[in-house]
Amino acid sequence: MRLSLAIIALASAMLASFALWGPWIDRAVGSEAALEWFRAHGVAGALAIVGLLIVDVILPIPTTPLLTLLGSLYGPIVGGLLGALGSTLAGAAAYGLTRLGGERMARAALGGRDHERLAGFFAKRGGWTVALSRWLPMLPEIVAFLAGMAAMPPGRFLVALICGSVPMAFAFAALGAGLADRPILATVLAAVLPALLWPLARHLTGARRDARSGSA
């Protein structure tokens, strides 16, 4: 019960943030003045966009348009790398905020039984959930917060996070750079590629752990 209430509370907070600040932020970030500032300031402009992607953890930042803008301003490779960096840091920040609270705080918030259920879910399906959530609205932040509360291992979380963030960033950067003209295709790639990358990454990291254990 407490777990359901925690998810509802997180979603409600994000919806309230969008209702209060969303339209203003959309207008500000998408304005001609903002676009000219990004273009004129080179590295500072790129870092500002990455910073906005990170702030999406607490504010309703228009992520997809910014990922597309990075491709438009800096090309599909650099723009994709910058977008992947911003998305990965955003997920890591959300995870870190709840992970730093520790198991005692998570158990106090959820109750022992719900905390065990959450930890069990992320132990079995956390990688898939993190990787496949990145292209969806609101869900990436909620999943990252819950992964921290569940004490999902940081290495596993980071690998899954990268598997979800990189395809999304490069798909929309390619769209912004003019290499693609189909937003639906970019969205499909952002959704499908993590499902291919995560099993491969899980296998490779598992094999590496086994090799280290065998040589110990």
N, C-alpha and C positions, 0 to 999 in steps of 0.2 A: 504493500500500500504506500509506504513512504517513498519507495523508488518511483512509482507512478506519479506521486505528487511532486517529486524533485524534477522529473522530466517535464511535467506540466508547468512548473514554476520557471524552469529555464526557457521553455518555449514562449511562455507568457511575457517574460522579461524582454526577450528578443522582439516579439511582436509589438510590445509597448514602445521599445526603442525605435523600431521602424516607423510606428505611427507618429511619434514625436519628432524624430530627426530625419527620417528617410527622405521625404520630398526635398527638404532643404539641402541635405548632403548631396543628393542626386543632382540638383541644380548647380551647387557650388563646384563639385568635382567635374561635372560635364560642361561647365561654362567655357566660352571661348577664352576668357581671361586665364582660367586654370590651365587649359590646353596650351596656350601660348607660354605660360610660365614653365610648364614641364619641358616644352621644346627648347626654350631659351637657356635653361639652366643645366643642361647636360647631365653630369653625374649627380648633381644635387637633385635634379628633377627625377632621375631614375630612383634615387634613394627615397625621395618623397613618396613615389608611387608604391614602392616596397613597404614603406612605413604605413601607408593607408591600408594596404592589404593586411598588415599585422593588426591594425586597430579594428579590423572587421570582427575581432573577437568580442568587442564590447559595443561597437557602433555599427549601424546598418550601412556599411560601405558597399558600393556597387562593384563587386569583385569581377564579374565577367567583363564589363566594359573596360575596367582597368587592365585586365590581362590582354584584352584586344588592343588597347592603347599602347601597351608596352611593345607589342609586335609592330605596330604602326610606327612608333618612334625609333625603335632600336633594332628592328629586324627580327626574324623568326628565331634565331639562335640566342642572341643576347637577351631579347625580349622574353623568350621562353625560360631562360635561366633565371632572369630577374623575377618572373612570375612564380616559378617553382620555389625560389628562395622565400618570397613573401608569403606564399601559401603554406610552406613548410614551417616557417617561423610562427605564423598565426596558430597553426595546430599545436605546435610545441608550447606556445604561450598558454593556450587554453588548458592543455594537459598539465603543465607545470603549476598553474594556479591551484588546481584541486589536488594534485599530487603532493604539493608542499604542505597541505593541511594534514597529511598523514592519515594512517588507518584509523586512529582514534576519532578524529574529527569526522571521517566518512561514516564510521559506524554510529556516531552520535546523530548524524544527519539522517541516515537511512534506517538505522536499526540493524542489529546483528544479522537477522535472517535475510533482509533485502540486500545487505552488503555482500553476503555470501552468494546470493543469487547473481548479483551484478558481477562479482569477481569470477564466478564460474562461467558466466556468459562470455566475458572477455578472455578468459583462459582458453575457451574453445573456439570462439568465433570473432575475437577482437580484431585480428588482422584483417579478415575479410570486411568487417564492419567499418573499420577506419579507412581502408583503401577505397572501398566503393562509395563512401559517403561524401568524398571531397567535392564532387561536382554539383551536389544538391544544395538548395537554399536552406539555411539555418541548421540543417542536420550536422554539417562538419563540426561546428562549435559544440553542439550538444554532445556528440559522440566523443570529442576530445575531452570535454569536461568529465564525462562519465568514465572514460578510460583512466583518467587520473584518479578519480575516486575509487576505481576498481584496482588500483595499483598495478595496471598492466605494465609488464617489464619495459623500461624506457627504450631499450634497443629494438625490441619487437615493434613497439609503437612507432618509432622513428622510421623503420624500414617500411611499414605499412603506410605511413603518412607520405613518404616519398613516392611510393608506388601509386598513390592516388593523386598527389599534387603535380608531379612532373607531366603526365599525359595531358591533364587539364591545361596547364600553363602553356605547353607547346602547341596544343591544338588551337587555342584561342590566339596565341601569338602569331601562328601561321595565318589565321583568319585576318588579323589586323595588318599583317605584312602584305596582304594581297595574294598569298599563295593559295588561298582557298576562298570561295565565295558562298559557302553553304554553312550557315550557323548551325543548322540541324546536324550536319555531318560532324562538325567540331564537337557538338554536345555528345553525340553518340560515341565518338572516339574517346572523349573524356570519361565516359561511363564504362566503356567496354575494355579499354586497354589496362586499367588497374586489375581487372579480373584475370588478365593474362600475366601481368607482371608479378602480382603478389605470390602465386604458387611457385613461380620460378625463384623469386627472392627468398621465400621461406625455405625452399629446398637448398639453395646455395648457402644461406646462413646456417641451416641445420647441419649441412655437410661440413662446414668450416668448424662448427662447435665440436662435431664428432672427431674431426681430425686433431683438434687441440686436446681433446680428452684422451685420445689414443696415444698422443706423444707425451702426455704428462707423466 
